[in-house]
Amino acid sequence: MLGTILLVVLILLLIGAFPAWPHSRSWGYQPTGLLGIVLIIVIVLLLTGRI
């Protein structure tokens, strides 16, 4: 249950940090890349049953 909530929150953060939105246009791709890596790690942990 906690893993699913964490996954949904990370996906929403990834969408919010995407540089197409006006509030994040000057940030570049760094936040999106960092959140993408965290999202991949969480997905792998969910698939292996660690979370």
PDBQT receptor file of N, H, CA, C and O in Angstrom, charges set to zero:
ATOM      1  N   MET A   1       0.830  -1.199   0.000  1.00  0.00    +0.000 N 
ATOM      2  CA  MET A   1       0.000   0.000   0.000  1.00  0.00    +0.000 C 
ATOM      3  C   MET A   1       0.869   1.256   0.000  1.00  0.00    +0.000 C 
ATOM      4  O   MET A   1       0.632   2.179  -0.780  1.00  0.00    +0.000 OA
ATOM      5  N   LEU A   2       1.868   1.289   0.871  1.00  0.00    +0.000 N 
ATOM      6  H   LEU A   2       2.060   0.539   1.504  1.00  0.00    +0.000 HD
ATOM      7  CA  LEU A   2       2.743   2.452   0.946  1.00  0.00    +0.000 C 
ATOM      8  C   LEU A   2       3.541   2.621  -0.345  1.00  0.00    +0.000 C 
ATOM      9  O   LEU A   2       3.786   3.745  -0.782  1.00  0.00    +0.000 OA
ATOM     10  N   GLY A   3       3.940   1.524  -0.945  1.00  0.00    +0.000 N 
ATOM     11  H   GLY A   3       3.741   0.611  -0.590  1.00  0.00    +0.000 HD
ATOM     12  CA  GLY A   3       4.687   1.591  -2.200  1.00  0.00    +0.000 C 
ATOM     13  C   GLY A   3       3.870   2.180  -3.323  1.00  0.00    +0.000 C 
ATOM     14  O   GLY A   3       4.394   2.935  -4.142  1.00  0.00    +0.000 OA
ATOM     15  N   THR A   4       2.598   1.849  -3.376  1.00  0.00    +0.000 N 
ATOM     16  H   THR A   4       2.172   1.236  -2.711  1.00  0.00    +0.000 HD
ATOM     17  CA  THR A   4       1.723   2.390  -4.411  1.00  0.00    +0.000 C 
ATOM     18  C   THR A   4       1.533   3.891  -4.236  1.00  0.00    +0.000 C 
ATOM     19  O   THR A   4       1.551   4.642  -5.211  1.00  0.00    +0.000 OA
ATOM     20  N   ILE A   5       1.352   4.317  -3.011  1.00  0.00    +0.000 N 
ATOM     21  H   ILE A   5       1.337   3.707  -2.219  1.00  0.00    +0.000 HD
ATOM     22  CA  ILE A   5       1.202   5.754  -2.741  1.00  0.00    +0.000 C 
ATOM     23  C   ILE A   5       2.486   6.493  -3.111  1.00  0.00    +0.000 C 
ATOM     24  O   ILE A   5       2.437   7.569  -3.707  1.00  0.00    +0.000 OA
ATOM     25  N   LEU A   6       3.618   5.923  -2.763  1.00  0.00    +0.000 N 
ATOM     26  H   LEU A   6       3.658   5.049  -2.279  1.00  0.00    +0.000 HD
ATOM     27  CA  LEU A   6       4.907   6.525  -3.100  1.00  0.00    +0.000 C 
ATOM     28  C   LEU A   6       5.093   6.611  -4.601  1.00  0.00    +0.000 C 
ATOM     29  O   LEU A   6       5.598   7.614  -5.106  1.00  0.00    +0.000 OA
ATOM     30  N   LEU A   7       4.695   5.585  -5.313  1.00  0.00    +0.000 N 
ATOM     31  H   LEU A   7       4.285   4.771  -4.902  1.00  0.00    +0.000 HD
ATOM     32  CA  LEU A   7       4.812   5.577  -6.764  1.00  0.00    +0.000 C 
ATOM     33  C   LEU A   7       3.940   6.655  -7.399  1.00  0.00    +0.000 C 
ATOM     34  O   LEU A   7       4.386   7.342  -8.318  1.00  0.00    +0.000 OA
ATOM     35  N   VAL A   8       2.725   6.814  -6.933  1.00  0.00    +0.000 N 
ATOM     36  H   VAL A   8       2.363   6.257  -6.186  1.00  0.00    +0.000 HD
ATOM     37  CA  VAL A   8       1.821   7.841  -7.471  1.00  0.00    +0.000 C 
ATOM     38  C   VAL A   8       2.370   9.235  -7.192  1.00  0.00    +0.000 C 
ATOM     39  O   VAL A   8       2.331  10.100  -8.067  1.00  0.00    +0.000 OA
ATOM     40  N   VAL A   9       2.874   9.459  -5.998  1.00  0.00    +0.000 N 
ATOM     41  H   VAL A   9       2.906   8.757  -5.287  1.00  0.00    +0.000 HD
ATOM     42  CA  VAL A   9       3.438  10.770  -5.647  1.00  0.00    +0.000 C 
ATOM     43  C   VAL A   9       4.650  11.083  -6.518  1.00  0.00    +0.000 C 
ATOM     44  O   VAL A   9       4.801  12.214  -6.980  1.00  0.00    +0.000 OA
ATOM     45  N   LEU A  10       5.505  10.106  -6.744  1.00  0.00    +0.000 N 
ATOM     46  H   LEU A  10       5.382   9.187  -6.368  1.00  0.00    +0.000 HD
ATOM     47  CA  LEU A  10       6.681  10.338  -7.583  1.00  0.00    +0.000 C 
ATOM     48  C   LEU A  10       6.300  10.617  -9.031  1.00  0.00    +0.000 C 
ATOM     49  O   LEU A  10       6.930  11.449  -9.686  1.00  0.00    +0.000 OA
ATOM     50  N   ILE A  11       5.291   9.942  -9.533  1.00  0.00    +0.000 N 
ATOM     51  H   ILE A  11       4.780   9.267  -9.001  1.00  0.00    +0.000 HD
ATOM     52  CA  ILE A  11       4.836  10.212 -10.903  1.00  0.00    +0.000 C 
ATOM     53  C   ILE A  11       4.283  11.633 -11.011  1.00  0.00    +0.000 C 
ATOM     54  O   ILE A  11       4.551  12.333 -11.987  1.00  0.00    +0.000 OA
ATOM     55  N   LEU A  12       3.520  12.055 -10.018  1.00  0.00    +0.000 N 
ATOM     56  H   LEU A  12       3.303  11.486  -9.225  1.00  0.00    +0.000 HD
ATOM     57  CA  LEU A  12       2.994  13.427 -10.036  1.00  0.00    +0.000 C 
ATOM     58  C   LEU A  12       4.115  14.461  -9.941  1.00  0.00    +0.000 C 
ATOM     59  O   LEU A  12       4.054  15.501 -10.597  1.00  0.00    +0.000 OA
ATOM     60  N   LEU A  13       5.142  14.182  -9.126  1.00  0.00    +0.000 N 
ATOM     61  H   LEU A  13       5.191  13.338  -8.593  1.00  0.00    +0.000 HD
ATOM     62  CA  LEU A  13       6.285  15.091  -9.048  1.00  0.00    +0.000 C 
ATOM     63  C   LEU A  13       7.040  15.146 -10.366  1.00  0.00    +0.000 C 
ATOM     64  O   LEU A  13       7.513  16.207 -10.773  1.00  0.00    +0.000 OA
ATOM     65  N   LEU A  14       7.153  14.008 -11.030  1.00  0.00    +0.000 N 
ATOM     66  H   LEU A  14       6.769  13.146 -10.699  1.00  0.00    +0.000 HD
ATOM     67  CA  LEU A  14       7.844  13.954 -12.314  1.00  0.00    +0.000 C 
ATOM     68  C   LEU A  14       7.106  14.781 -13.361  1.00  0.00    +0.000 C 
ATOM     69  O   LEU A  14       7.731  15.491 -14.147  1.00  0.00    +0.000 OA
ATOM     70  N   ILE A  15       5.775  14.689 -13.372  1.00  0.00    +0.000 N 
ATOM     71  H   ILE A  15       5.267  14.112 -12.733  1.00  0.00    +0.000 HD
ATOM     72  CA  ILE A  15       4.983  15.484 -14.314  1.00  0.00    +0.000 C 
ATOM     73  C   ILE A  15       5.080  16.973 -13.971  1.00  0.00    +0.000 C 
ATOM     74  O   ILE A  15       5.169  17.808 -14.871  1.00  0.00    +0.000 OA
ATOM     75  N   GLY A  16       5.064  17.307 -12.691  1.00  0.00    +0.000 N 
ATOM     76  H   GLY A  16       4.991  16.629 -11.960  1.00  0.00    +0.000 HD
ATOM     77  CA  GLY A  16       5.147  18.706 -12.274  1.00  0.00    +0.000 C 
ATOM     78  C   GLY A  16       6.495  19.347 -12.543  1.00  0.00    +0.000 C 
ATOM     79  O   GLY A  16       6.578  20.560 -12.734  1.00  0.00    +0.000 OA
ATOM     80  N   ALA A  17       7.555  18.545 -12.563  1.00  0.00    +0.000 N 
ATOM     81  H   ALA A  17       7.488  17.559 -12.408  1.00  0.00    +0.000 HD
ATOM     82  CA  ALA A  17       8.892  19.087 -12.797  1.00  0.00    +0.000 C 
ATOM     83  C   ALA A  17       9.261  19.128 -14.272  1.00  0.00    +0.000 C 
ATOM     84  O   ALA A  17      10.315  19.655 -14.626  1.00  0.00    +0.000 OA
ATOM     85  N   PHE A  18       8.421  18.588 -15.131  1.00  0.00    +0.000 N 
ATOM     86  H   PHE A  18       7.564  18.160 -14.843  1.00  0.00    +0.000 HD
ATOM     87  CA  PHE A  18       8.722  18.593 -16.563  1.00  0.00    +0.000 C 
ATOM     88  C   PHE A  18       8.804  20.028 -17.064  1.00  0.00    +0.000 C 
ATOM     89  O   PHE A  18       7.913  20.823 -16.765  1.00  0.00    +0.000 OA
ATOM     90  N   PRO A  19       9.842  20.387 -17.816  1.00  0.00    +0.000 N 
ATOM     91  CA  PRO A  19      10.071  21.793 -18.174  1.00  0.00    +0.000 C 
ATOM     92  C   PRO A  19       9.079  22.398 -19.156  1.00  0.00    +0.000 C 
ATOM     93  O   PRO A  19       9.309  23.516 -19.617  1.00  0.00    +0.000 OA
ATOM     94  N   ALA A  20       8.000  21.726 -19.496  1.00  0.00    +0.000 N 
ATOM     95  H   ALA A  20       7.813  20.818 -19.121  1.00  0.00    +0.000 HD
ATOM     96  CA  ALA A  20       7.008  22.314 -20.390  1.00  0.00    +0.000 C 
ATOM     97  C   ALA A  20       6.058  23.245 -19.637  1.00  0.00    +0.000 C 
ATOM     98  O   ALA A  20       5.394  24.078 -20.254  1.00  0.00    +0.000 OA
ATOM     99  N   TRP A  21       5.988  23.112 -18.313  1.00  0.00    +0.000 N 
ATOM    100  H   TRP A  21       6.528  22.435 -17.812  1.00  0.00    +0.000 HD
ATOM    101  CA  TRP A  21       5.096  23.946 -17.524  1.00  0.00    +0.000 C 
ATOM    102  C   TRP A  21       5.739  25.314 -17.301  1.00  0.00    +0.000 C 
ATOM    103  O   TRP A  21       6.960  25.401 -17.169  1.00  0.00    +0.000 OA
ATOM    104  N   PRO A  22       4.943  26.378 -17.257  1.00  0.00    +0.000 N 
ATOM    105  CA  PRO A  22       5.521  27.732 -17.112  1.00  0.00    +0.000 C 
ATOM    106  C   PRO A  22       6.336  27.925 -15.835  1.00  0.00    +0.000 C 
ATOM    107  O   PRO A  22       7.346  28.628 -15.861  1.00  0.00    +0.000 OA
ATOM    108  N   HIS A  23       5.926  27.323 -14.723  1.00  0.00    +0.000 N 
ATOM    109  H   HIS A  23       5.106  26.752 -14.702  1.00  0.00    +0.000 HD
ATOM    110  CA  HIS A  23       6.642  27.552 -13.471  1.00  0.00    +0.000 C 
ATOM    111  C   HIS A  23       7.991  26.840 -13.428  1.00  0.00    +0.000 C 
ATOM    112  O   HIS A  23       8.838  27.192 -12.606  1.00  0.00    +0.000 OA
ATOM    113  N   SER A  24       8.211  25.851 -14.290  1.00  0.00    +0.000 N 
ATOM    114  H   SER A  24       7.524  25.566 -14.957  1.00  0.00    +0.000 HD
ATOM    115  CA  SER A  24       9.467  25.093 -14.236  1.00  0.00    +0.000 C 
ATOM    116  C   SER A  24      10.272  25.203 -15.520  1.00  0.00    +0.000 C 
ATOM    117  O   SER A  24      11.207  24.430 -15.729  1.00  0.00    +0.000 OA
ATOM    118  N   ARG A  25       9.930  26.138 -16.374  1.00  0.00    +0.000 N 
ATOM    119  H   ARG A  25       9.170  26.766 -16.204  1.00  0.00    +0.000 HD
ATOM    120  CA  ARG A  25      10.609  26.238 -17.669  1.00  0.00    +0.000 C 
ATOM    121  C   ARG A  25      12.081  26.616 -17.523  1.00  0.00    +0.000 C 
ATOM    122  O   ARG A  25      12.903  26.168 -18.322  1.00  0.00    +0.000 OA
ATOM    123  N   SER A  26      12.434  27.420 -16.535  1.00  0.00    +0.000 N 
ATOM    124  H   SER A  26      11.766  27.784 -15.886  1.00  0.00    +0.000 HD
ATOM    125  CA  SER A  26      13.827  27.860 -16.379  1.00  0.00    +0.000 C 
ATOM    126  C   SER A  26      14.684  26.833 -15.644  1.00  0.00    +0.000 C 
ATOM    127  O   SER A  26      15.898  27.011 -15.554  1.00  0.00    +0.000 OA
ATOM    128  N   TRP A  27      14.083  25.758 -15.114  1.00  0.00    +0.000 N 
ATOM    129  H   TRP A  27      13.096  25.614 -15.187  1.00  0.00    +0.000 HD
ATOM    130  CA  TRP A  27      14.847  24.768 -14.357  1.00  0.00    +0.000 C 
ATOM    131  C   TRP A  27      15.674  23.859 -15.253  1.00  0.00    +0.000 C 
ATOM    132  O   TRP A  27      16.688  23.321 -14.809  1.00  0.00    +0.000 OA
ATOM    133  N   GLY A  28      15.264  23.677 -16.502  1.00  0.00    +0.000 N 
ATOM    134  H   GLY A  28      14.440  24.114 -16.862  1.00  0.00    +0.000 HD
ATOM    135  CA  GLY A  28      15.939  22.741 -17.379  1.00  0.00    +0.000 C 
ATOM    136  C   GLY A  28      15.478  21.317 -17.091  1.00  0.00    +0.000 C 
ATOM    137  O   GLY A  28      14.403  21.112 -16.527  1.00  0.00    +0.000 OA
ATOM    138  N   TYR A  29      16.292  20.332 -17.478  1.00  0.00    +0.000 N 
ATOM    139  H   TYR A  29      17.165  20.499 -17.936  1.00  0.00    +0.000 HD
ATOM    140  CA  TYR A  29      15.904  18.925 -17.340  1.00  0.00    +0.000 C 
ATOM    141  C   TYR A  29      16.460  18.254 -16.090  1.00  0.00    +0.000 C 
ATOM    142  O   TYR A  29      16.206  17.068 -15.884  1.00  0.00    +0.000 OA
ATOM    143  N   GLN A  30      17.201  18.957 -15.254  1.00  0.00    +0.000 N 
ATOM    144  H   GLN A  30      17.407  19.921 -15.421  1.00  0.00    +0.000 HD
ATOM    145  CA  GLN A  30      17.806  18.338 -14.080  1.00  0.00    +0.000 C 
ATOM    146  C   GLN A  30      16.782  17.761 -13.102  1.00  0.00    +0.000 C 
ATOM    147  O   GLN A  30      16.938  16.608 -12.699  1.00  0.00    +0.000 OA
ATOM    148  N   PRO A  31      15.738  18.502 -12.696  1.00  0.00    +0.000 N 
ATOM    149  CA  PRO A  31      14.779  17.910 -11.759  1.00  0.00    +0.000 C 
ATOM    150  C   PRO A  31      14.042  16.708 -12.340  1.00  0.00    +0.000 C 
ATOM    151  O   PRO A  31      13.762  15.744 -11.628  1.00  0.00    +0.000 OA
ATOM    152  N   THR A  32      13.728  16.766 -13.630  1.00  0.00    +0.000 N 
ATOM    153  H   THR A  32      13.955  17.549 -14.209  1.00  0.00    +0.000 HD
ATOM    154  CA  THR A  32      13.022  15.658 -14.259  1.00  0.00    +0.000 C 
ATOM    155  C   THR A  32      13.911  14.421 -14.297  1.00  0.00    +0.000 C 
ATOM    156  O   THR A  32      13.438  13.312 -14.045  1.00  0.00    +0.000 OA
ATOM    157  N   GLY A  33      15.178  14.597 -14.604  1.00  0.00    +0.000 N 
ATOM    158  H   GLY A  33      15.562  15.497 -14.809  1.00  0.00    +0.000 HD
ATOM    159  CA  GLY A  33      16.096  13.462 -14.635  1.00  0.00    +0.000 C 
ATOM    160  C   GLY A  33      16.287  12.847 -13.264  1.00  0.00    +0.000 C 
ATOM    161  O   GLY A  33      16.312  11.624 -13.126  1.00  0.00    +0.000 OA
ATOM    162  N   LEU A  34      16.420  13.681 -12.260  1.00  0.00    +0.000 N 
ATOM    163  H   LEU A  34      16.400  14.674 -12.373  1.00  0.00    +0.000 HD
ATOM    164  CA  LEU A  34      16.606  13.188 -10.895  1.00  0.00    +0.000 C 
ATOM    165  C   LEU A  34      15.364  12.441 -10.411  1.00  0.00    +0.000 C 
ATOM    166  O   LEU A  34      15.472  11.362  -9.829  1.00  0.00    +0.000 OA
ATOM    167  N   LEU A  35      14.198  13.011 -10.651  1.00  0.00    +0.000 N 
ATOM    168  H   LEU A  35      14.110  13.888 -11.124  1.00  0.00    +0.000 HD
ATOM    169  CA  LEU A  35      12.960  12.336 -10.248  1.00  0.00    +0.000 C 
ATOM    170  C   LEU A  35      12.737  11.066 -11.056  1.00  0.00    +0.000 C 
ATOM    171  O   LEU A  35      12.184  10.096 -10.538  1.00  0.00    +0.000 OA
ATOM    172  N   GLY A  36      13.153  11.058 -12.302  1.00  0.00    +0.000 N 
ATOM    173  H   GLY A  36      13.603  11.846 -12.723  1.00  0.00    +0.000 HD
ATOM    174  CA  GLY A  36      13.046   9.849 -13.120  1.00  0.00    +0.000 C 
ATOM    175  C   GLY A  36      13.897   8.718 -12.569  1.00  0.00    +0.000 C 
ATOM    176  O   GLY A  36      13.465   7.566 -12.549  1.00  0.00    +0.000 OA
ATOM    177  N   ILE A  37      15.104   9.042 -12.122  1.00  0.00    +0.000 N 
ATOM    178  H   ILE A  37      15.455   9.978 -12.139  1.00  0.00    +0.000 HD
ATOM    179  CA  ILE A  37      15.976   8.023 -11.522  1.00  0.00    +0.000 C 
ATOM    180  C   ILE A  37      15.370   7.490 -10.231  1.00  0.00    +0.000 C 
ATOM    181  O   ILE A  37      15.386   6.283  -9.991  1.00  0.00    +0.000 OA
ATOM    182  N   VAL A  38      14.837   8.377  -9.402  1.00  0.00    +0.000 N 
ATOM    183  H   VAL A  38      14.824   9.358  -9.597  1.00  0.00    +0.000 HD
ATOM    184  CA  VAL A  38      14.188   7.945  -8.162  1.00  0.00    +0.000 C 
ATOM    185  C   VAL A  38      12.975   7.069  -8.479  1.00  0.00    +0.000 C 
ATOM    186  O   VAL A  38      12.736   6.071  -7.799  1.00  0.00    +0.000 OA
ATOM    187  N   LEU A  39      12.214   7.435  -9.502  1.00  0.00    +0.000 N 
ATOM    188  H   LEU A  39      12.408   8.246 -10.054  1.00  0.00    +0.000 HD
ATOM    189  CA  LEU A  39      11.052   6.653  -9.904  1.00  0.00    +0.000 C 
ATOM    190  C   LEU A  39      11.454   5.260 -10.367  1.00  0.00    +0.000 C 
ATOM    191  O   LEU A  39      10.791   4.283 -10.020  1.00  0.00    +0.000 OA
ATOM    192  N   ILE A  40      12.515   5.150 -11.134  1.00  0.00    +0.000 N 
ATOM    193  H   ILE A  40      13.054   5.943 -11.416  1.00  0.00    +0.000 HD
ATOM    194  CA  ILE A  40      12.996   3.848 -11.589  1.00  0.00    +0.000 C 
ATOM    195  C   ILE A  40      13.437   2.999 -10.409  1.00  0.00    +0.000 C 
ATOM    196  O   ILE A  40      13.157   1.801 -10.374  1.00  0.00    +0.000 OA
ATOM    197  N   ILE A  41      14.122   3.596  -9.442  1.00  0.00    +0.000 N 
ATOM    198  H   ILE A  41      14.349   4.570  -9.470  1.00  0.00    +0.000 HD
ATOM    199  CA  ILE A  41      14.557   2.855  -8.256  1.00  0.00    +0.000 C 
ATOM    200  C   ILE A  41      13.359   2.344  -7.471  1.00  0.00    +0.000 C 
ATOM    201  O   ILE A  41      13.356   1.200  -7.018  1.00  0.00    +0.000 OA
ATOM    202  N   VAL A  42      12.339   3.186  -7.304  1.00  0.00    +0.000 N 
ATOM    203  H   VAL A  42      12.341   4.116  -7.672  1.00  0.00    +0.000 HD
ATOM    204  CA  VAL A  42      11.144   2.761  -6.564  1.00  0.00    +0.000 C 
ATOM    205  C   VAL A  42      10.413   1.649  -7.300  1.00  0.00    +0.000 C 
ATOM    206  O   VAL A  42       9.927   0.712  -6.665  1.00  0.00    +0.000 OA
ATOM    207  N   ILE A  43      10.324   1.729  -8.619  1.00  0.00    +0.000 N 
ATOM    208  H   ILE A  43      10.719   2.489  -9.134  1.00  0.00    +0.000 HD
ATOM    209  CA  ILE A  43       9.666   0.667  -9.394  1.00  0.00    +0.000 C 
ATOM    210  C   ILE A  43      10.420  -0.651  -9.242  1.00  0.00    +0.000 C 
ATOM    211  O   ILE A  43       9.805  -1.703  -9.071  1.00  0.00    +0.000 OA
ATOM    212  N   VAL A  44      11.745  -0.595  -9.306  1.00  0.00    +0.000 N 
ATOM    213  H   VAL A  44      12.245   0.261  -9.445  1.00  0.00    +0.000 HD
ATOM    214  CA  VAL A  44      12.542  -1.819  -9.132  1.00  0.00    +0.000 C 
ATOM    215  C   VAL A  44      12.342  -2.395  -7.726  1.00  0.00    +0.000 C 
ATOM    216  O   VAL A  44      12.210  -3.608  -7.565  1.00  0.00    +0.000 OA
ATOM    217  N   LEU A  45      12.321  -1.539  -6.728  1.00  0.00    +0.000 N 
ATOM    218  H   LEU A  45      12.429  -0.554  -6.859  1.00  0.00    +0.000 HD
ATOM    219  CA  LEU A  45      12.087  -2.021  -5.353  1.00  0.00    +0.000 C 
ATOM    220  C   LEU A  45      10.697  -2.620  -5.195  1.00  0.00    +0.000 C 
ATOM    221  O   LEU A  45      10.525  -3.605  -4.478  1.00  0.00    +0.000 OA
ATOM    222  N   LEU A  46       9.702  -2.035  -5.860  1.00  0.00    +0.000 N 
ATOM    223  H   LEU A  46       9.842  -1.235  -6.443  1.00  0.00    +0.000 HD
ATOM    224  CA  LEU A  46       8.347  -2.590  -5.809  1.00  0.00    +0.000 C 
ATOM    225  C   LEU A  46       8.297  -3.959  -6.479  1.00  0.00    +0.000 C 
ATOM    226  O   LEU A  46       7.657  -4.881  -5.973  1.00  0.00    +0.000 OA
ATOM    227  N   LEU A  47       8.967  -4.084  -7.603  1.00  0.00    +0.000 N 
ATOM    228  H   LEU A  47       9.487  -3.335  -8.014  1.00  0.00    +0.000 HD
ATOM    229  CA  LEU A  47       8.947  -5.356  -8.337  1.00  0.00    +0.000 C 
ATOM    230  C   LEU A  47       9.700  -6.456  -7.596  1.00  0.00    +0.000 C 
ATOM    231  O   LEU A  47       9.336  -7.627  -7.699  1.00  0.00    +0.000 OA
ATOM    232  N   THR A  48      10.735  -6.100  -6.855  1.00  0.00    +0.000 N 
ATOM    233  H   THR A  48      11.031  -5.149  -6.771  1.00  0.00    +0.000 HD
ATOM    234  CA  THR A  48      11.489  -7.104  -6.108  1.00  0.00    +0.000 C 
ATOM    235  C   THR A  48      10.876  -7.390  -4.743  1.00  0.00    +0.000 C 
ATOM    236  O   THR A  48      11.304  -8.317  -4.056  1.00  0.00    +0.000 OA
ATOM    237  N   GLY A  49       9.879  -6.603  -4.341  1.00  0.00    +0.000 N 
ATOM    238  H   GLY A  49       9.531  -5.849  -4.899  1.00  0.00    +0.000 HD
ATOM    239  CA  GLY A  49       9.191  -6.853  -3.081  1.00  0.00    +0.000 C 
ATOM    240  C   GLY A  49       9.869  -6.250  -1.877  1.00  0.00    +0.000 C 
ATOM    241  O   GLY A  49       9.574  -6.656  -0.753  1.00  0.00    +0.000 OA
ATOM    242  N   ARG A  50      10.753  -5.312  -2.056  1.00  0.00    +0.000 N 
ATOM    243  H   ARG A  50      10.993  -4.982  -2.969  1.00  0.00    +0.000 HD
ATOM    244  CA  ARG A  50      11.464  -4.675  -0.931  1.00  0.00    +0.000 C 
ATOM    245  C   ARG A  50      10.631  -3.608  -0.243  1.00  0.00    +0.000 C 
ATOM    246  O   ARG A  50      10.873  -3.282   0.919  1.00  0.00    +0.000 OA
ATOM    247  N   ILE A  51       9.642  -3.056  -0.961  1.00  0.00    +0.000 N 
ATOM    248  H   ILE A  51       9.446  -3.321  -1.906  1.00  0.00    +0.000 HD
ATOM    249  CA  ILE A  51       8.768  -2.022  -0.373  1.00  0.00    +0.000 C 
ATOM    250  C   ILE A  51       7.406  -2.627  -0.152  1.00  0.00    +0.000 C 
ATOM    251  O   ILE A  51       6.500  -1.949   0.333  1.00  0.00    +0.000 OA
TER     252      ILE A  51
